[in-house]
Amino acid sequence: MILKVNDTEKFNISMTLHVDDKAEEITVHIKHWDKQTGVINGYDYPAAEYSKALAKFNELENIKIAGKTMLKATNILWDVDYDDDGELPTEIDIPEGMTDEDEISDYLSEVTGYCHQGYVLEGK
């Protein structure tokens, strides 16, 4: 089942839900196809880690739309009591040109859907 797709002239990113033949395992699959280079990357997450898969989809989508990545937020401390949907990412690439701390903070929350209590910003 297709959950989310962004298809442009330059890239295609899709998020699909896969159920095995015996309906015992459910997997969220993210596929990123760079149409300019022909490179296809895939990422699989157990259904219990849906929020992590969604964060990866949003991260890839925002990076491809905004351009190259120059910075990376690491050691992200998420503002959650517990992570019931699986692990949230501890690192997220920041699109090129995004340097304002408030904008980066908003970007991290937009990508994952969660607020954070801080992060370390590293150059790539």
Buried (B, 14 or more C-beta within 10 A) or exposed (E): EEBBEBEEEEBBBBBBBEEEEEEEEEBBBBBBBBEEEEEEEEBEBEBEBBBBBBBBBBBBBBBBEBEEBBBBBEEBEBEBEEEEBBEBBEEBBBBBEBEEEEEBBEBBBEBBEBEBEEBEEEEE
